[in-house]
Amino acid sequence: MSNIYQNMSGQVRYNYSIKAVIGKHTLRSTLGTKLKTKAIRIQHRVNELEIEARLNPQNINDYVARFWILMGKEENNRAAEEKVNPKVLDLYIECYNGKLRDDEITQRTHSMYIDFHKNLERLFELQGYPNLRLLSFNQKVLDDLMQYFADQEYSPTTKNMRLRLLKCFFNWAVGRKYLAEMPFKISKVKEPFKKPSFLYPEDFQTILDHTTPLMRAYLYVYRATGLRRAEMFNWEEVERSNGTWLIVKGKGNKERVVAIPTDMLDNWKIVKANPVKAHSVTRAFKRACDAAGIKARLHDLRHTFAFTQVASGIDPFTLQMKMGHSDFKTTQVYLRTDRDMLMDLIDDQEKLLDDNRGIA
C-alpha cells in the first residue's frame, strides 16, 4: 500500500508526499496540498490503483499513467511511458545489444538480427506506425508482418528464421518485465521437406583434385567427423587411451565431444599445424566445386558424414549424439532417405574408407 509523508514547509506548515509501488515501478510525488484529509483521500485512490495493477499486470503502463494524472504531473507520465512501454525498434536494439554483450553470437546470427530490424523498420513505415510501442504490437501487427514476408517472397525457411527472432525478442521482453506474457502465439510456417544434399565418393575426389594439399586435409576431416564449419575453429583437443577427441563449441554455444578417426590423424595434424580463417575454407571449397563443375556446399560434407553413418547401420540416437542435434527431429531428416540411395552409399563404403585413409 502507498504511504504519505509530511515534509516541513516553512516553520509550522507541512506539505505531503506519497510513495506508491505499481508493478515493478516505485513512484514518488509531492501532493501539492497541506491538508491531511485531502492527502488521505488521494492516498486511498492510489491504494486502489495499486490493487488494480496487481490484478491486471498486463496493463501496468495504464496504471502508471493514471498515477501521474492523479498527481497532476502528466509530463512525468510521458517519461514513465518510455520506461514501461518503449518503442519496439528501440527495445529491439536494446535486446540485440544485450545478446551481443552476453552471448557469443556468430556473424550469421548478427546479420539476421540486423536484417530483421530493417524488416520491422520498413514494415512500420509502410503501415504508418513508425513509432509503434511494445504494448501496441498485437495480432494485427503480426499479420501485417506475415503479409510483408509474403510480399518480399521470402522462403518458408527465411520466414521461420525471422519468426524465431521475433519470439526471442518477446521472450526477452517478458523476462525483463516489460510484458507479463507473450501477447500472441508465434507459429512456424510449414516448410516443404528438403532432402539434405551429400557427395558421393567420386564427386568428393573430383573436388579434392581441384584444391590445395592443405585444403584437402581440411575437407577430409570435415567429411570424416561431421563437424560444422565453425566447430573446426573452436575446439580443445583431448588425448585419451582410446584415441584423440575434440571438445568443440557448436550451435548455441553448446559443447560436444567429437572423435577423430584413427585413419584421419595425419590429416588432423596438418589442420592443427596450419590454422586458417573459416571463410578461407569456404571460398577454397567453392572454387574447387566451380572448377570441377559440381554444385555443392561445404555443409554437404556434414550431410555426407551423416548419411554414411546411416548407411553403416548406426542407431538413430547415437547419430543424434554424433551430429550434436539438440532436437531428434533434426536427426530424423537423415533417416527419411531413399533405400536405393543408401544402398549406393553402402556399395561405395569401401571406396569411401579407402579415400579417408589417404593423406592430403
NUPAVO-759807 format. One record per residue: residue in three letters; x, y, z of N, C-alpha, C in turn. Coordinates in steps of 0.05 Angstrom, whole numbers, padded with zeros to 5 digits, always signed. Example, Ala and Ser with C-alpha at 12.3 -4.5 7.8 and 13.67 -1.06 7.14 Angstrom:
BEGIN
Ala+00264-00114+00156+00246-00090+00156+00264-00066+00156
Ser+00257-00045+00142+00273-00021+00143+00258+00001+00157
END
This chain:
BEGIN
Met+00017-00024+00000+00000+00000+00000+00018+00025+00000
Ser+00007+00047-00011+00022+00072-00012+00024+00084+00015
Asn+00044+00101+00018+00048+00115+00043+00050+00145+00037
Ile+00039+00162+00056+00042+00190+00054+00061+00200+00076
Tyr+00075+00222+00069+00096+00232+00087+00091+00262+00090
Gln+00097+00272+00114+00096+00301+00120+00124+00313+00115
Asn+00125+00334+00100+00151+00348+00095+00148+00377+00106
Met+00167+00386+00123+00166+00412+00135+00167+00433+00113
Ser+00149+00452+00114+00148+00475+00095+00147+00500+00112
Gly+00168+00516+00111+00169+00540+00128+00173+00531+00157
Gln+00161+00546+00176+00166+00540+00204+00144+00522+00216
Val+00119+00524+00207+00098+00509+00220+00080+00494+00201
Arg+00083+00499+00175+00065+00486+00155+00078+00461+00145
Tyr+00061+00442+00135+00071+00417+00124+00060+00412+00096
Asn+00077+00402+00078+00068+00391+00052+00068+00361+00054
Tyr+00052+00348+00037+00051+00319+00038+00062+00307+00012
Ser+00076+00285+00015+00086+00270-00009+00077+00241-00006
Ile+00078+00226-00028+00068+00199-00028+00088+00180-00043
Lys+00089+00156-00034+00104+00135-00048+00086+00112-00054
Ala+00086+00103-00079+00069+00080-00088+00086+00060-00104
Val+00077+00035-00103+00091+00014-00119+00070+00002-00138
Ile+00074+00006-00164+00057-00004-00184+00073-00022-00203
Gly+00068-00048-00201+00084-00067-00216+00112-00066-00205
Lys+00132-00063-00223+00160-00062-00214+00169-00033-00209
His+00150-00014-00211+00157+00014-00210+00151+00027-00183
Thr+00170+00039-00171+00166+00054-00146+00163+00083-00154
Leu+00141+00095-00148+00134+00122-00157+00132+00140-00132
Arg+00144+00163-00135+00143+00183-00113+00134+00210-00124
Ser+00118+00225-00108+00109+00251-00117+00100+00267-00093
Thr+00102+00294-00095+00090+00312-00076+00060+00314-00083
Leu+00043+00319-00063+00015+00320-00067+00004+00348-00072
Gly+00020+00368-00067+00011+00395-00072-00011+00404-00054
Thr-00013+00393-00030-00033+00401-00010-00021+00401+00018
Lys-00031+00418+00035-00023+00419+00063-00044+00408+00081
Leu-00067+00399+00069-00089+00388+00084-00087+00358+00087
Lys-00086+00348+00112-00082+00319+00116-00106+00303+00105
Thr-00130+00314+00108-00154+00299+00099-00153+00295+00068
Lys-00144+00316+00054-00142+00313+00025-00120+00293+00017
Ala-00098+00295+00031-00076+00276+00026-00085+00247+00030
Ile-00101+00242+00051-00111+00215+00056-00130+00206+00034
Arg-00147+00224+00024-00165+00217+00002-00149+00209-00023
Ile-00128+00224-00029-00111+00217-00052-00097+00190-00047
Gln-00088+00186-00022-00075+00160-00016-00094+00136-00021
His-00119+00139-00013-00139+00118-00017-00142+00112-00047
Arg-00142+00132-00064-00145+00128-00092-00120+00114-00104
Val-00097+00122-00093-00072+00109-00102-00072+00079-00093
Asn-00082+00074-00069-00083+00046-00060-00101+00029-00079
Glu-00123+00041-00088-00140+00027-00107-00125+00021-00133
Leu-00109+00040-00142-00093+00036-00166-00073+00013-00163
Glu-00060+00012-00140-00041-00010-00134-00054-00037-00135
Ile-00078-00039-00123-00093-00064-00123-00101-00073-00151
Glu-00112-00053-00166-00120-00059-00194-00096-00068-00210
Ala-00073-00055-00206-00048-00062-00221-00039-00090-00216
Arg-00042-00099-00190-00034-00127-00184-00053-00147-00197
Leu-00079-00139-00200-00098-00157-00212-00096-00157-00243
Asn-00084-00136-00254-00082-00134-00283-00053-00126-00291
Pro-00034-00144-00287-00006-00137-00292+00000-00130-00321
Gln-00017-00140-00340-00012-00134-00368-00017-00105-00375
Asn-00030-00090-00357-00036-00062-00362-00022-00043-00343
Ile+00002-00050-00335+00017-00034-00315+00020-00006-00325
Asn+00027-00002-00351+00032+00025-00360+00007+00043-00357
Asp-00016+00031-00360-00041+00047-00357-00043+00058-00328
Tyr-00036+00040-00309-00039+00048-00281-00017+00069-00273
Val+00007+00066-00285+00027+00086-00280+00018+00113-00291
Ala+00006+00113-00315-00004+00137-00327-00026+00150-00309
Arg-00044+00133-00299-00065+00144-00282-00054+00155-00256
Phe-00032+00144-00246-00020+00154-00221-00010+00183-00226
Trp+00004+00187-00249+00015+00214-00254-00007+00234-00260
Ile-00028+00225-00273-00051+00243-00278-00064+00251-00252
Leu-00066+00232-00233-00077+00237-00207-00059+00257-00192
Met-00033+00256-00197-00015+00274-00184-00015+00302-00198
Gly-00028+00303-00221-00027+00328-00236-00001+00332-00250
Lys+00014+00311-00257+00040+00313-00269+00042+00295-00294
Glu+00027+00303-00314+00025+00286-00338+00052+00285-00353
Glu+00069+00305-00349+00095+00304-00363+00112+00280-00352
Asn+00108+00274-00326+00121+00250-00315+00111+00225-00328
Asn+00085+00225-00336+00074+00202-00348+00088+00196-00375
Arg+00095+00217-00390+00108+00213-00415+00136+00200-00411
Ala+00150+00209-00390+00175+00196-00384+00172+00168-00374
Ala+00150+00163-00359+00145+00136-00349+00138+00118-00372
Glu+00124+00128-00392+00116+00111-00415+00140+00101-00429
Glu+00161+00117-00431+00186+00109-00445+00198+00085-00430
Lys+00193+00083-00404+00204+00061-00388+00187+00036-00390
Val+00161+00040-00386+00143+00016-00384+00132+00008-00411
Asn+00131+00026-00431+00120+00019-00457+00138+00032-00479
Pro+00162+00022-00482+00181+00035-00501+00174+00029-00530
Lys+00187+00043-00548+00183+00038-00576+00196+00011-00583
Val+00182-00004-00600+00191-00031-00607+00219-00030-00619
Leu+00224-00012-00637+00251-00012-00651+00273-00005-00631
Asp+00268+00013-00612+00288+00020-00592+00293-00004-00574
Leu+00272-00018-00566+00274-00040-00547+00288-00064-00561
Tyr+00282-00067-00587+00295-00089-00603+00325-00085-00603
Ile+00334-00060-00607+00363-00054-00607+00375-00060-00579
Glu+00360-00054-00558+00369-00060-00531+00372-00090-00527
Cys+00353-00105-00537+00353-00134-00536+00377-00145-00551
Tyr+00381-00135-00575+00404-00143-00592+00431-00137-00579
Asn+00433-00113-00568+00458-00106-00555+00464-00124-00531
Gly+00442-00131-00517+00446-00149-00494+00456-00177-00503
Lys+00444-00187-00525+00453-00212-00536+00482-00211-00545
Leu+00489-00188-00557+00516-00184-00567+00536-00184-00544
Arg+00527-00172-00521+00544-00169-00498+00547-00195-00482
Asp+00524-00210-00480+00524-00233-00462+00530-00259-00476
Asp+00524-00260-00502+00527-00285-00517+00548-00282-00539
Glu+00561-00304-00546+00579-00305-00568+00564-00312-00593
Ile+00551-00293-00606+00535-00299-00629+00553-00299-00654
Thr+00545-00315-00673+00560-00318-00698+00555-00294-00716
Gln+00572-00291-00737+00568-00269-00756+00541-00272-00770
Arg+00533-00297-00775+00508-00302-00789+00484-00293-00772
Thr+00485-00299-00746+00464-00291-00728+00464-00260-00725
His+00487-00249-00724+00490-00219-00723+00475-00207-00747
Ser+00480-00218-00771+00468-00208-00795+00438-00211-00795
Met+00429-00234-00784+00400-00239-00782+00386-00218-00764
Tyr+00398-00211-00741+00387-00191-00724+00385-00164-00738
Ile+00406-00157-00752+00406-00131-00766+00385-00131-00788
Asp+00383-00152-00804+00364-00154-00826+00335-00152-00816
Phe+00330-00166-00793+00303-00166-00783+00295-00139-00772
His+00314-00124-00760+00309-00097-00751+00301-00080-00775
Lys+00314-00084-00798+00307-00069-00822+00279-00076-00832
Asn+00273-00102-00830+00246-00111-00837+00224-00097-00820
Leu+00228-00096-00794+00209-00083-00776+00207-00053-00782
Glu+00230-00041-00786+00231-00012-00792+00215-00006-00817
Arg+00220-00022-00838+00206-00017-00863+00176-00022-00861
Leu+00169-00044-00847+00140-00050-00843+00126-00028-00828
Phe+00138-00018-00806+00125+00002-00790+00121+00028-00807
Glu+00140+00034-00824+00138+00058-00841+00115+00054-00861
Leu+00114+00031-00874+00094+00025-00894+00066+00026-00882
Gln+00063+00016-00857+00037+00014-00845+00029+00040-00830
Gly+00047+00059-00829+00040+00084-00816+00043+00086-00786
Tyr+00058+00067-00775+00063+00069-00746+00093+00066-00740
Pro+00110+00085-00749+00139+00083-00746+00148+00083-00717
Asn+00131+00094-00699+00139+00095-00670+00122+00075-00654
Leu+00115+00053-00666+00099+00033-00652+00111+00025-00625
Arg+00094+00025-00605+00104+00017-00578+00097-00012-00572
Leu+00112-00023-00553+00112-00051-00548+00083-00062-00543
Leu+00068-00048-00525+00042-00058-00518+00021-00055-00540
Ser+00029-00042-00562+00011-00039-00585+00018-00060-00607
Phe+00039-00076-00602+00047-00097-00621+00028-00121-00616
Asn+00006-00122-00632-00015-00142-00628-00016-00161-00651
Gln-00037-00177-00652-00041-00197-00673-00042-00184-00700
Lys-00054-00161-00702-00056-00147-00728-00029-00140-00739
Val-00011-00131-00721+00016-00124-00730+00031-00149-00739
Leu+00026-00171-00725+00039-00196-00733+00028-00205-00760
Asp+00002-00202-00765-00009-00208-00791+00003-00190-00813
Asp+00006-00164-00807+00019-00146-00826+00048-00155-00832
Leu+00061-00165-00812+00089-00174-00815+00090-00199-00834
Met+00071-00218-00830+00070-00241-00847+00063-00234-00876
Gln+00046-00214-00879+00040-00205-00906+00064-00192-00919
Tyr+00079-00177-00903+00104-00165-00913+00123-00186-00922
Phe+00126-00208-00907+00144-00230-00915+00134-00242-00942
Ala+00108-00244-00944+00097-00256-00969+00103-00237-00993
Asp+00099-00211-00988+00105-00191-01010+00134-00192-01018
Gln+00152-00197-00999+00180-00199-01005+00188-00226-01017
Glu+00169-00244-01019+00173-00271-01030+00195-00286-01015
Tyr+00194-00283-00988+00213-00298-00971+00205-00328-00972
Ser+00226-00345-00971+00221-00374-00969+00210-00380-00941
Pro+00198-00404-00938+00189-00412-00912+00211-00413-00891
Thr+00235-00421-00900+00258-00422-00882+00265-00394-00872
Thr+00266-00375-00890+00273-00347-00882+00251-00336-00864
Lys+00226-00341-00870+00204-00332-00852+00208-00343-00824
Asn+00214-00368-00822+00217-00381-00796+00240-00371-00781
Met+00262-00364-00794+00285-00352-00781+00278-00326-00768
Arg+00263-00309-00783+00255-00283-00772+00234-00286-00750
Leu+00216-00305-00753+00196-00310-00732+00210-00320-00706
Arg+00231-00335-00709+00246-00344-00685+00259-00320-00671
Leu+00269-00300-00687+00280-00276-00675+00258-00260-00661
Leu+00234-00259-00673+00212-00244-00660+00204-00257-00634
Lys+00202-00284-00634+00196-00298-00610+00217-00294-00588
Cys+00242-00295-00597+00264-00290-00578+00262-00262-00566
Phe+00255-00242-00583+00252-00214-00573+00230-00212-00552
Phe+00207-00225-00558+00184-00223-00539+00190-00238-00513
Asn+00204-00261-00515+00212-00275-00491+00231-00259-00474
Trp+00249-00244-00488+00267-00226-00473+00251-00204-00459
Ala+00231-00193-00473+00215-00171-00462+00199-00182-00437
Val+00190-00206-00439+00176-00218-00416+00195-00222-00393
Gly+00219-00232-00399+00240-00236-00378+00248-00210-00365
Arg+00247-00187-00379+00254-00161-00368+00230-00147-00356
Lys+00207-00160-00355+00183-00150-00342+00170-00127-00358
Tyr+00177-00124-00384+00162-00105-00400+00135-00116-00406
Leu+00133-00142-00407+00107-00156-00413+00103-00177-00391
Ala+00077-00182-00385+00071-00203-00366+00072-00230-00379
Glu+00066-00231-00405+00066-00256-00420+00067-00250-00450
Met+00071-00271-00466+00072-00268-00495+00044-00258-00504
Pro+00043-00237-00520+00017-00225-00528+00002-00242-00548
Phe+00016-00260-00562+00002-00277-00582+00020-00301-00587
Lys+00009-00321-00600+00024-00345-00607+00039-00341-00633
Ile+00064-00347-00634+00080-00345-00659+00085-00373-00669
Ser+00072-00380-00691+00074-00407-00702+00092-00408-00726
Lys+00106-00430-00729+00124-00434-00751+00108-00437-00777
Val+00121-00428-00799+00109-00433-00825+00118-00461-00834
Lys+00099-00476-00845+00106-00503-00854+00126-00503-00877
Glu+00147-00517-00873+00168-00519-00894+00166-00545-00909
Pro+00168-00545-00935+00168-00570-00950+00193-00586-00943
Phe+00189-00613-00942+00212-00630-00936+00233-00627-00958
Lys+00258-00621-00949+00280-00619-00967+00302-00638-00959
Lys+00307-00657-00977+00327-00677-00970+00355-00665-00970
Pro+00370-00669-00948+00397-00657-00947+00414-00668-00970
Ser+00430-00651-00982+00447-00659-01004+00473-00670-00993
Phe+00486-00688-01008+00511-00701-00999+00528-00706-01024
Leu+00552-00715-01019+00571-00721-01040+00578-00750-01042
Tyr+00576-00762-01066+00586-00789-01070+00617-00788-01070
Pro+00630-00811-01065+00659-00811-01063+00673-00801-01089
Glu+00662-00808-01112+00675-00799-01137+00674-00768-01140
Asp+00651-00756-01132+00648-00727-01134+00667-00714-01113
Phe+00668-00725-01090+00686-00714-01069+00715-00715-01079
Gln+00723-00737-01091+00750-00740-01101+00756-00719-01123
Thr+00736-00715-01140+00740-00695-01162+00744-00667-01150
Ile+00730-00661-01129+00733-00635-01116+00761-00633-01104
Leu+00770-00654-01091+00797-00654-01078+00818-00650-01099
Asp+00814-00660-01123+00834-00657-01145+00837-00628-01154
His+00818-00611-01146+00819-00583-01155+00825-00564-01132
Thr+00837-00574-01111+00844-00556-01089+00872-00562-01079
Thr+00882-00547-01059+00909-00550-01049+00912-00572-01029
Pro+00936-00582-01024+00940-00603-01004+00929-00595-00976
Leu+00933-00570-00968+00924-00561-00942+00893-00562-00941
Met+00880-00552-00962+00851-00553-00962+00840-00581-00964
Arg+00855-00599-00977+00847-00627-00978+00846-00639-00950
Ala+00866-00632-00933+00866-00642-00906+00842-00632-00891
Tyr+00835-00606-00894+00811-00595-00880+00786-00610-00889
Leu+00783-00614-00916+00759-00627-00926+00756-00656-00917
Tyr+00779-00670-00917+00778-00698-00907+00768-00698-00878
Val+00778-00680-00861+00770-00680-00833+00740-00673-00830
Tyr+00731-00653-00846+00703-00646-00845+00685-00670-00851
Arg+00692-00684-00872+00675-00706-00880+00676-00730-00861
Ala+00699-00734-00848+00703-00757-00831+00692-00752-00803
Thr+00686-00727-00795+00677-00721-00768+00649-00710-00766
Gly+00639-00698-00788+00613-00685-00787+00613-00659-00773
Leu+00637-00646-00770+00638-00620-00757+00624-00599-00772
Arg+00611-00581-00758+00601-00556-00771+00625-00538-00777
Arg+00621-00520-00796+00644-00503-00805+00657-00489-00781
Ala+00640-00476-00764+00651-00460-00742+00665-00478-00721
Glu+00656-00503-00718+00668-00520-00698+00697-00527-00704
Met+00704-00526-00730+00732-00532-00737+00751-00512-00725
Phe+00741-00489-00718+00758-00467-00709+00753-00459-00680
Asn+00739-00477-00665+00733-00471-00637+00733-00498-00622
Trp+00757-00508-00616+00760-00534-00604+00782-00536-00584
Glu+00781-00557-00568+00802-00563-00549+00808-00593-00552
Glu+00833-00600-00557+00840-00628-00562+00845-00642-00536
Val+00835-00667-00535+00839-00684-00511+00849-00711-00520
Glu+00872-00719-00510+00883-00745-00516+00875-00765-00495
Arg+00863-00787-00504+00854-00809-00486+00867-00835-00495
Ser+00865-00855-00478+00876-00881-00485+00862-00893-00509
Asn+00836-00885-00513+00821-00895-00535+00821-00877-00560
Gly+00839-00858-00561+00841-00841-00585+00842-00811-00579
Thr+00840-00796-00601+00840-00767-00600+00812-00756-00601
Trp+00805-00738-00583+00778-00727-00582+00780-00696-00582
Leu+00759-00684-00593+00757-00655-00592+00733-00647-00576
Ile+00737-00627-00559+00714-00614-00546+00709-00589-00562
Val+00687-00588-00576+00681-00566-00594+00657-00550-00583
Lys+00657-00524-00589+00634-00508-00582+00618-00503-00607
Gly+00594-00514-00608+00578-00513-00632+00555-00494-00631
Lys+00533-00502-00644+00510-00485-00647+00499-00478-00619
Gly+00492-00452-00616+00481-00443-00590+00502-00444-00567
Asn+00528-00444-00575+00549-00444-00555+00549-00469-00538
Lys+00537-00491-00548+00536-00516-00533+00561-00533-00540
Glu+00573-00544-00519+00596-00561-00522+00588-00589-00529
Arg+00604-00602-00546+00600-00630-00551+00628-00643-00556
Val+00629-00669-00555+00654-00684-00559+00653-00698-00586
Val+00675-00696-00601+00677-00707-00627+00703-00724-00629
Ala+00700-00748-00639+00723-00766-00642+00737-00761-00669
Ile+00764-00761-00669+00779-00760-00693+00786-00789-00701
Pro+00775-00799-00723+00781-00827-00731+00811-00831-00734
Thr+00820-00855-00727+00849-00860-00727+00861-00857-00755
Asp+00846-00863-00776+00856-00860-00803+00855-00831-00812
Met+00846-00813-00795+00846-00784-00802+00867-00769-00786
Leu+00882-00782-00769+00901-00768-00751+00922-00752-00766
Asp+00932-00763-00788+00952-00749-00803+00941-00723-00815
Asn+00917-00726-00826+00904-00702-00837+00898-00682-00815
Trp+00890-00692-00792+00884-00674-00769+00909-00659-00760
Lys+00932-00672-00760+00957-00659-00752+00963-00636-00772
Ile+00958-00640-00798+00962-00619-00817+00944-00595-00812
Val+00918-00601-00806+00899-00580-00800+00908-00565-00775
Lys+00915-00579-00754+00923-00567-00729+00947-00549-00732
Ala+00966-00558-00749+00991-00543-00752+00988-00519-00771
Asn+00966-00518-00786+00962-00496-00806+00935-00483-00803
Pro+00930-00468-00781+00904-00455-00778+00898-00434-00799
Val+00874-00434-00808+00865-00414-00828+00839-00402-00819
Lys+00829-00382-00832+00803-00370-00826+00781-00387-00838
Ala+00758-00387-00825+00736-00404-00833+00728-00397-00862
His+00726-00371-00868+00717-00364-00895+00737-00372-00917
Ser+00763-00377-00909+00782-00386-00929+00776-00414-00938
Val+00767-00431-00920+00759-00458-00927+00734-00458-00945
Thr+00715-00441-00938+00690-00439-00953+00696-00430-00982
Arg+00713-00410-00984+00720-00399-01011+00735-00420-01027
Ala+00754-00433-01014+00770-00454-01028+00752-00477-01038
Phe+00733-00485-01021+00715-00506-01029+00698-00498-01053
Lys+00688-00473-01052+00671-00463-01074+00687-00462-01100
Arg+00712-00452-01099+00729-00451-01123+00734-00479-01134
Ala+00739-00498-01116+00743-00526-01125+00718-00537-01139
Cys+00695-00532-01127+00669-00541-01138+00664-00529-01165
Asp+00669-00503-01168+00666-00490-01194+00684-00502-01215
Ala+00709-00506-01207+00729-00517-01226+00721-00546-01234
Ala+00709-00561-01215+00702-00589-01221+00674-00591-01234
Gly+00660-00569-01235+00633-00569-01247+00613-00584-01230
Ile+00617-00583-01203+00599-00597-01184+00586-00576-01166
Lys+00559-00578-01164+00544-00560-01146+00543-00571-01118
Ala+00556-00558-01099+00556-00568-01072+00564-00546-01053
Arg+00557-00550-01027+00565-00531-01006+00583-00545-00986
Leu+00599-00530-00972+00616-00542-00952+00600-00558-00931
His+00576-00548-00924+00560-00562-00905+00551-00590-00915
Asp+00552-00594-00941+00545-00620-00952+00563-00642-00942
Leu+00588-00635-00934+00606-00655-00923+00595-00666-00896
Arg+00583-00648-00881+00570-00657-00856+00547-00676-00862
His+00531-00669-00882+00509-00687-00891+00520-00714-00900
Thr+00542-00713-00915+00554-00737-00925+00563-00755-00901
Phe+00574-00743-00881+00582-00758-00857+00557-00772-00845
Ala+00535-00757-00842+00510-00768-00830+00499-00791-00846
Phe+00497-00787-00873+00486-00808-00890+00504-00833-00890
Thr+00530-00829-00888+00549-00851-00887+00544-00867-00862
Gln+00540-00853-00840+00534-00866-00814+00508-00882-00816
Val+00487-00871-00828+00462-00885-00831+00466-00910-00848
Ala+00481-00907-00870+00486-00929-00888+00501-00952-00874
Ser+00517-00944-00854+00532-00964-00839+00516-00978-00817
Gly+00491-00969-00813+00473-00982-00794+00474-00970-00766
Ile+00483-00945-00763+00483-00933-00737+00455-00929-00726
Asp+00452-00931-00700+00425-00927-00688+00420-00897-00687
Pro+00394-00889-00690+00387-00861-00692+00397-00843-00669
Phe+00396-00853-00644+00403-00837-00621+00434-00832-00619
Thr+00449-00852-00628+00478-00848-00630+00484-00828-00651
Leu+00470-00829-00674+00473-00809-00695+00467-00781-00684
Gln+00446-00778-00669+00439-00752-00658+00462-00742-00641
Met+00474-00759-00625+00496-00750-00608+00520-00742-00625
Lys+00526-00758-00645+00549-00752-00662+00546-00726-00678
Met+00521-00720-00685+00516-00696-00701+00512-00672-00683
Gly+00508-00676-00657+00504-00653-00639+00477-00640-00642
His+00457-00655-00649+00430-00644-00652+00416-00643-00625
Ser+00405-00620-00618+00390-00617-00593+00362-00629-00596
Asp+00352-00629-00621+00325-00639-00626+00326-00664-00644
Phe+00314-00686-00635+00316-00710-00650+00302-00708-00678
Lys+00283-00689-00680+00270-00685-00706+00290-00678-00728
Thr+00311-00663-00720+00332-00656-00740+00346-00681-00749
Thr+00352-00699-00731+00365-00724-00738+00348-00741-00757
Gln+00322-00740-00753+00304-00757-00768+00304-00751-00798
Val+00313-00726-00805+00315-00719-00833+00333-00738-00848
Tyr+00354-00747-00835+00373-00766-00848+00362-00794-00849
Leu+00342-00800-00834+00330-00827-00834+00309-00829-00855
Arg+00298-00807-00865+00278-00807-00885+00291-00806-00913
Thr+00305-00828-00919+00323-00829-00942+00315-00852-00961
Asp+00317-00847-00987+00311-00868-01006+00329-00893-01001
Arg+00316-00916-01002+00331-00941-00997+00353-00944-01019
Asp+00346-00937-01044+00366-00940-01065+00391-00923-01061
Met+00386-00899-01050+00409-00881-01045+00427-00893-01024
Leu+00414-00904-01003+00430-00916-00981+00446-00940-00991
Met+00433-00955-01009+00447-00979-01020+00471-00970-01036
Asp+00468-00948-01051+00491-00937-01066+00514-00930-01047
Leu+00507-00917-01025+00527-00910-01006+00541-00934-00994
Ile+00524-00955-00988+00536-00979-00977+00555-00992-00997
Asp+00547-00992-01023+00564-01004-01043+00590-00989-01046
Asp+00589-00962-01040+00613-00946-01043+00629-00943-01017
Gln+00619-00957-00996+00631-00953-00969+00661-00959-00969
Glu+00668-00982-00981+00696-00989-00981+00714-00968-00994
Lys+00704-00958-01016+00718-00937-01030+00720-00912-01013
Leu+00699-00906-00999+00698-00883-00981+00719-00885-00959
Leu+00721-00909-00948+00741-00914-00927+00769-00912-00938
Asp+00773-00922-00963+00800-00920-00975+00807-00891-00979
Asp+00788-00874-00988+00794-00846-00991+00801-00833-00965
Asn+00787-00841-00944+00792-00829-00917+00821-00835-00908
Arg+00831-00858-00916+00858-00865-00906+00879-00850-00921
Gly+00872-00838-00944+00892-00824-00960+00901-00798-00946
Ile+00926-00792-00947+00936-00767-00935+00934-00745-00956
Ala+00926-00721-00947+00923-00699-00966+00950-00691-00977
END
